[in-house]
Amino acid sequence: MTNTPTSANHIQEAADYIRSKTNLTPEIGLILGSGLGILANLIEDAVSIPYEEIPHFPVSTVEGHEGELLLGTIQGRPVVMMKGRFHMYEGYAPSVTAFPVRVMKNLGIASLLVTNAAGGVNTSFVPGDLMLLSDHLNLTGNSPLIGPNDNALGVRFPDLSEAYSRRLRQVAKDAASEHAFTFKEGVYAGLLGPSYETPAEIRMLRTLGADAVGMSTVSETIVARHAGIEVLGISCITNMAAGILDQPLSHAEVMETAELVKEKFLSLVLSIIPKM
């Protein structure tokens, strides 16, 4: 995997470059999943910085993941938003995929909203559902915390008993009720990819207690919790996982479903952000 440096010095250099472009001090970080870049339209007075300009930042190579960092406000709250994320299946080490979370922490965020497109493992789900992450299964076979630990960034053995904040989940539920909407809630299984799972693997995941499956999020959440950042995770169920329906899986279907739910997603995020 690509061994891009992720030391404290590199975190500082990236954060300093971003600060040179804006006086904003963000309180909330947002990471957007496949097809969910529409959320970037919510940012007011946005400053856009292409990833390739930021020291030590990796570059996204996946359709639906535009590569820019946005800083501005949503509903009066200062935010920093990743429009496009990085995945281990692109060849990046897990510490590299989560490097921007370290940088956002340095910039000042205290909470993180992470979104993803996911396959429905729970057979009661349907494409277009939105699921709050109550927990995750890290089945990537790796961790962003492997290697020497910098105590200035977090403790050697961080607690993940509340990887996804109960408080922020309740904030999201309260916001949803204002729109007469009910979130699903469940466990997200993070796998390496890039191939979609086999029907046998989906049966295994269901047995393990997973409700949705994807190829992102877990590294970012682990690093966020290591850094003391509160995390809210939302999955857009864009398709049913392999073996549930008699049809093949495709990235095009993921993008199409994300497009269909975008208005609902936007209205919910607009309600959630001020309460985070």
N, C-alpha and C positions, 0 to 999 in steps of 0.2 A: 504494500500500500504506500501511497505517497507520504513521505515523511516531512511535511511542511513544519517548520519550527512553531512551537506553541508556548514558548517560555514567557515569563512575566515581562521581559524586555520587549518581546514582540507584541504582546498584548498592549503594552504602554505605547509603543510606536504607532500601532494601528489606531488606538483611541486618540492620541495626540493629533494624528492627521485628520480624523473626523472632527475634532474640536476646532481645527483650523478653518473648517468650512461653515461652522454654525456656532452661535452662542447658546443654543438650546441645551438644557440639561434634562435628558429624558427620565421619566419615572417608570415607564412601562415599555417592555420590549414585545415585539410581535414577530413571529416567524410564520410565513404563509406556505401552505402546501400546494400540491398540484392543482392548477386551475383556480386557485383562490387569491390570485394577485389582484383581483377586483377590489379587495379591501384597501389597496393603496389609494383608491379614489376617495377614501374617507379623510385622508390627511390634508389639513389646511396649512398653507404657507410652507409647503414641503421643500426641503433641500435634498436633492438626489445626488448620490455619490456612487458611480459604478464600482463594482467589486474589484475590478482589475486595477483601480487607482489606489486602493487601500493597502498599505504595507502588510504583507504576509497573509492577506485574505486569499482563500481558494476561489475558484470560479465555477459556477454552476453550468452543467452541460446538458441538462434535461429539459425537454419541451414542457412548457407550462411553468418553468422556473426562471423568470427573468432575473438578471444579476445586478441588482442595485440595492443600496441601503438608503432608506428615506428617513428624514428627521423632520418633525413638525408637530402639530397638535391634532387631537381628536376630541371633540366635545370639551375643549379647553385643557385637556391633559397632555403634557409633553410626552411624545412617544418616539421610539426608534423602531423601524420596521425593516425586516429582511424580505425583499420581494424576490423570492427564490432561495432555496436552501441547498445544502450539500449532502451527499449520501455516500455511504461506504462502498456501494456497488459501483460508484464512479472511480474507485481506486483510492479514496481518501481514508486515512486512518480515523478511527472514531474521535480521537482528540482534535483532529482537524475539522471534522464536521461540526463539532461543538465550539470551535475556536471563537466564532462570532458572539456566542453567549458570554464568554469571558470578557470580550471587548465591551459588550453592552453593560455588563456589571461595572466595568471600569468607568463607563460613561455616566453611571448613576442609577440604573434601573433597580427596582426592588421587587417587581413582579414581571412575569413573562406569560404571554398568551401564545401557545404553540398550536398550530392547526395542521391537519393532514387530510389527505384523501385515503380512505381505507376500504378494504373489502369486508363485507358483512359475514361474520362467522355465525353469529346468533341468528337462527332461522326465523325469529320473529321480526328481524330488521328488514327494511326495504330500502332500495336505492333512493337517496334524497334525505334519509334520516340524518340527524345530527346527534352525535354521541359525546357526552362528557366523559373524559377519561377518569375513572376512579382509581386505576392502577395500571401497571404494565408488566408484561413478560419480556425480558431482554433475552431473545433467542438468536441474537446475532453472533454469539460466540466470542464477543469481545466487549471491552469497556473503555471509555475515554479516560479513565483514571489509572490505567495500567502504567507502570513506570514510577520514577521518583515522584514523591508528593511535595508540592510547595505549600508549606503551612500558611503562607500569606494568602493563598487562594482558597484554602479549605482544609478540613481535617483529613487525616489519612483514611479513616473508615467512616464515611458519612452515613447517616441514618436515612433510609428510604421508606420508613414505615408510613410516611405520608408524602409520597412523591408528588401527588397532585392535591393541591390545597383543598381541604374541606370547606374552608371559608370562601374561597373563590368559586367553588362549585355551587355553593348556596347563593352567592351573588349572581351567578349565571342563571340559576333556576328562577330566582326572583325576577330577573330581567325578562326571562322567557315568558313568565306568567303574565307580565304586562302586555305581551303580544298574543295572549291566548295560545301559547306554544309550549309543548313539553319536550324537553330533551330526553333522549335515551341516555343511559349511563352504563358503563361497563369497562372491561379490561381490554387493553390494546396489546396485541402481540407484535413486537418489532422483530422482523427477520431481515436477513442480509440482502436478499434479492440478487440480481435484477429479475430473475424469472419469477412469474407468479407461482404460487404454491400448487402442489398436486392435491387432488381430492383426498388422498390418504393423509397428507399433512394437515389439511383443514379438519378432518375428523380428529386427528391428534390434538390440534389446537383447541377444538371444542371440548374435548375430554379434559384438557388442562385448565379450562375455565376462561378461555379467550372469547370475547364478543366481536372483535374486529381485528384485522391484520393489515400491516403495512410495512414499509421499508425505511422508516425515518423515526424521529421524535425521541427515541429512548436515550440516545447519547446526549442530545441537547438537554433533556430533563435531568439526567444524572449529573451533568456538569452544573446546571442551574441550582440544583439542590446542594451540591458540593459548595457552591458559592453563596449559599444562603438566600437564594432567590425563590420566591413563592411562584408556583407554576399552576396555570389553568390550561388544560388540554381539551381540544375539541376535534373530533373526527367527523368528516363528511363521508357518510357511507355512499360511495359512488358506484358500487357494484356488489353483487353477491359473490362470495368466494367460490373457488373451484369445487365442482361436484354438487352444488346446491341447485343450480339451474342447468338445464341441458343446453349450454351455449359456451363458446370460447370466451376468454377474457382478453380485453385490449385496453391500451392506454387511451385510445380515442373515446371509449365509453366513460372512463374516469373523467376526462375533460368535459364531455357533454353533460354529465350529471352535475358536476361542479357548476357549470354554466346555468343549469336549471334552478339551482338552490341559491344562487348568488344574492338575490334580493332579500330573501329571508335571512341569510347569513349576515348581510350588511346591517340590517335593522337590529339584529340581536347584538352584534358587536358594538354598534353605536350605543345601545342601552347598557352593555356590560362595562365598557371602558371607564365611564365616569365613576362607577362604583368600585372599581379595582383599587 
